[in-house]
């Protein structure tokens, strides 16, 4: 599936980057995805939102890049390389991360 291909591609990029820790904010549906089952705090931290996310898209922030992708009906991805844009989105992510208990 497109999602499995995305996970495999992400793993390749993480390997090249020295396998940095991943921080995910998502809904409880992630628990049904084999890749994300099991607690691996050294590898990733996941915070679960109280409501279901209906969108089939996500953001990835790394280095000075923001990746926007969709695995919906029309699968696509794009990369924005901008320290300012990735910094702004990371600030919003950090605020949301801290607000989820």
N, C-alpha and C positions, 0 to 999 in steps of 0.2 A: 504494500500500500504506500501511498505518498507519505503518510506519517512515519512509517518504518524507514523509508529512504531518508527522510529528514533527520531522524534520530541517528542513523548510521553516518550521515554526512557531518552532523554536529560532533559525533564522537571522534571523527577524523581530525576536525579542527581543534578539538580540545586536546587531543594527543599531541599535535604540533605545538600547542601553547603550554605544554607541561601539565595538562590535566587540572586546570583550576577548578575550584569548588563552584557548584552551580546553586543559585538561589532562585526558586520558583514560587510564584504566586499564582494559584490556579483554583479550580473548584474540585469537589470531591471525586469527580469523574476520573481524575488522574490515577486514583487507586485501582481502577479497572484495567490500566495499561500495564502489561507485563514488565516493560522496561523500568517503570517507576515503582514497582512493588518492592517491599522490603525497606527497612530503615538503614540508610547509609550516610550518617552525619559527616563523615570525613570526605564524602564525595559530593553530597548535595543536601540542601535544606529546602523543605517545602512548607509553605504556609497555605492553608485552605481557606478560601473565601466562604462566607456564610451562604451565599447564593450561587446558583448555577450560572456559568458563563455560556451564553448561547453562541457566541462568535467562535468560528473555527480559525482563529488567527492568533498571532503572538508577536511579542517583541523580544529581541535578544540584544543585550548591550555588552560589548566587549571592546577593550582598547578604546579607540575614539570612534567606534562604529556603532550604528544602530541598524539592526536587521529587522525588517518587517516581513512577516510571511503569513500566508493563508493556506490552509489545507481543505478549504471548502470546495464548492463546485468548480471554481476556476482557480486552481492552485498557482501561486506565484510567490516570489520573494524579491526583495530589493534591499540594497545596502546603502545607507547614508553615512559617508565618512565626514564627520564634523565633530570636533571636540566640544563645541558649544551645544549642538543638538543632543549628542549622546550624554553630555553632562546634565542637561536639563531633564532628560527622561530618567536618568539615574537618580537625580534628586527626587523626582516624583515617586519612583520605585521605592527609594529608601523611606520616604514618608509613609507610603502605603504599608511597607514591610513592618515598620515600627507600630503601626496602628492595629495590625492583626494580632490577636492573642492566641 
